[in-house]
Amino acid sequence: MAKKFIICIDLGGTNLKVALLDLNYKIKDREILSTRSFMEKDDLIQGIVHSVNRFIKYNALSKAQILGVGLGLPGPIDAKRGIVHFFPNIPGWKEVALRDILRKKLSLAVYLDNDAKLMTLAEHKLGAAKGYRNVLCMTLGTGIGGGIIINNKLYRGFNNAAGEIGHLPINEKGAPCNCGALGCLEAYVGNQRIIKEARKTFKRSITLEELSWLAIKRNRLAIAVWRKTGGHLGFALAGVVNLLNLDAIVIGGGVAGAGNVLFESIKQALKDQAMSVQAGHVKIFKAKLGNEAGLIGAAIMVKEGL
């Protein structure tokens, strides 16, 4: 029986997204579950297995029609060996051979990688970075993830852990990060840090969505918060641009919803800090594929056997 479908899973700090895609990367079915329902490692593994089996059953498929299962995961992953090193924002995971566990439970081919790397694959093949050879893609959410394309190929690094821009140090005596280090970029521009800054500024509870909406409506306090966030991002990206001489930077995730005020602040800080040759060349784009990028990237990984 011909292989016609791929089941993809995108695990974030907030949501677990599961989808059935065809080999043209079109989503045929999907569901979203709360990550909080699976905070224990064994519960999450069982939840993944249950979701995969449910998708096969409810779509009247057989396992012979499934090319494989692709997982995008929020932390350092050894894609070659199929091992989760740890999740910075989900406790209880350390050196877990997740691919082998799922292969045994599902009797299907299983691939896994860092979620931001999969977003990078998707944006490079089908999204905002299509046509660019040297690219950094970032996803800004509960955590800050990244993926790098060098000469049109995903760069994974020596032991498959490259791209962790959220843990790029920008202040040697800075704020503590969930990874255990000090002064990481994520500690300054992750969702929780932005919300904390906004609450201090507005002196009340406020959501990220409201903060973005207020900035679009030209609220000066909201604009100030987003400009500060953009400044941190641009400062960090200047170092990356100087080092890698990129063609393009693609920024996605919930934080990117702030729109022009954030992106203009990023561009200005990068221009001010980076060397003129590199800064003058690089383009900065908002991601095109939205919440589907991780799922599409997982499907690309499975189909291309990456």
PyMOL commands that set and color helices and strands:
alter all, ss='L'
color gray80, all
select helices_A, chain A and resi 35-38+41-58+63-65+98-106+115-126+165-167+186-189+191-202+208-216+220-244+254-258+260-273+276-281+290-304
alter helices_A, ss='H'
color red, helices_A
select strands_A, chain A and resi 5-11+15-22+27-34+66-73+77-78+83-86+94-96+110-114+135-140+144-150+153-155+248-252+283-286
alter strands_A, ss='S'
color yellow, strands_A
deselect
rebuild
show_as cartoon
